[in-house]
Protein backbone atom coordinates (compact mmCIF):
# COMPACT_ATOMS: atom_id res chain seq x y z
CA UNK A 1 0.00 0.00 0.00
CA UNK A 2 1.20 3.53 -0.73
CA UNK A 3 -0.09 6.83 0.59
CA UNK A 4 1.10 10.16 -0.66
CA UNK A 5 1.23 13.59 0.90
CA UNK A 6 3.33 14.80 -2.03
CA UNK A 7 5.51 16.72 -2.16
CA UNK A 8 6.00 16.47 1.62
CA UNK A 9 6.39 12.71 1.94
CA UNK A 10 5.32 9.27 0.80
CA UNK A 11 4.19 6.45 3.07
CA UNK A 12 4.87 2.90 1.89
CA UNK A 13 3.45 -0.06 3.87
CA UNK A 14 4.25 -3.71 3.26
CA UNK A 15 3.05 -6.09 5.96
CA UNK A 16 4.26 -4.87 9.35
CA UNK A 17 6.85 -2.50 7.82
CA UNK A 18 6.01 1.16 7.31
CA UNK A 19 8.55 3.35 5.53
CA UNK A 20 8.18 7.12 5.41
CA UNK A 21 10.13 8.84 2.66
CA UNK A 22 10.71 12.52 3.35
CA UNK A 23 10.52 15.02 0.54
CA UNK A 24 11.93 18.54 0.59
CA UNK A 25 8.70 20.04 2.00
CA UNK A 26 8.53 17.64 4.99
CA UNK A 27 9.67 18.21 8.54
CA UNK A 28 11.82 15.10 8.12
CA UNK A 29 13.93 16.97 5.59
CA UNK A 30 14.86 19.61 8.16
CA UNK A 31 18.25 19.42 9.83
CA UNK A 32 18.50 17.18 12.88
CA UNK A 33 19.31 19.13 16.06
CA UNK A 34 23.11 19.37 16.30
CA UNK A 35 23.31 17.80 19.77
CA UNK A 36 21.48 14.75 18.42
CA UNK A 37 23.12 14.48 15.00
CA UNK A 38 26.43 13.39 16.54
CA UNK A 39 24.76 10.59 18.53
CA UNK A 40 23.52 7.30 17.13
CA UNK A 41 22.07 7.29 13.59
CA UNK A 42 20.31 10.18 11.88
CA UNK A 43 17.30 8.00 11.17
CA UNK A 44 14.55 8.16 13.71
CA UNK A 45 12.07 5.84 15.31
CA UNK A 46 8.63 7.16 14.44
CA UNK A 47 5.85 6.61 17.00
CA UNK A 48 2.32 7.68 16.11
CA UNK A 49 0.29 9.01 19.05
CA UNK A 50 -3.35 10.03 19.32
CA UNK A 51 -2.79 13.07 21.58
CA UNK A 52 0.66 14.61 21.21
CA UNK A 53 0.03 17.35 23.77
CA UNK A 54 -0.90 14.78 26.43
CA UNK A 55 2.20 12.67 25.62
CA UNK A 56 4.48 15.71 25.82
CA UNK A 57 2.96 16.67 29.17
CA UNK A 58 3.26 13.11 30.55
CA UNK A 59 6.87 12.71 29.42
CA UNK A 60 7.85 16.18 30.60
CA UNK A 61 6.48 15.38 34.08
CA UNK A 62 8.60 12.18 34.01
CA UNK A 63 11.75 14.23 33.41
CA UNK A 64 12.21 13.58 29.69
CA UNK A 65 14.20 16.25 27.86
CA UNK A 66 12.99 17.01 24.34
CA UNK A 67 15.47 17.60 21.51
CA UNK A 68 13.27 19.88 19.42
CA UNK A 69 10.41 22.26 19.70
CA UNK A 70 6.94 21.13 18.68
CA UNK A 71 6.82 21.27 14.86
CA UNK A 72 3.72 21.37 12.65
CA UNK A 73 3.77 20.33 9.01
CA UNK A 74 1.40 19.24 6.26
CA UNK A 75 1.08 15.72 7.66
CA UNK A 76 0.72 16.56 11.34
CA UNK A 77 2.66 17.60 14.42
CA UNK A 78 5.83 16.15 15.93
CA UNK A 79 8.48 16.51 18.60
CA UNK A 80 11.85 14.79 18.98
CA UNK A 81 13.50 13.16 21.97
CA UNK A 82 16.21 10.55 22.47
CA UNK A 83 16.13 7.21 24.22
CA UNK A 84 18.82 6.32 26.82
CA UNK A 85 21.08 4.96 24.05
CA UNK A 86 20.90 8.23 22.09
CA UNK A 87 18.53 7.03 19.36
CA UNK A 88 16.30 9.75 17.99
CA UNK A 89 12.58 9.21 18.65
CA UNK A 90 9.84 11.18 16.90
CA UNK A 91 6.42 11.38 18.50
CA UNK A 92 3.96 12.16 15.74
CA UNK A 93 0.27 13.05 15.68
CA UNK A 94 -1.19 12.90 12.17
CA UNK A 95 -3.16 15.87 10.87
CA UNK A 96 -6.87 15.25 10.65
CA UNK A 97 -8.14 15.43 7.12
CA UNK A 98 -11.88 15.93 6.58
CA UNK A 99 -13.57 12.68 5.60
CA UNK A 100 -10.76 10.45 6.91
CA UNK A 101 -9.90 8.67 10.11
CA UNK A 102 -7.15 10.78 11.73
CA UNK A 103 -5.54 7.71 13.31
CA UNK A 104 -4.77 6.16 9.93
CA UNK A 105 -3.85 9.29 7.97
CA UNK A 106 -0.22 10.40 7.75
Secondary structure by P-SEA (a helix, b strand, c coil): ccccccccbbbbbcccbbbbbbccccccccccccccccccccccbbbbbccaaaaaaaaaaacccccccccccccccbbbbbcccbbbbbbccccccccccccccc
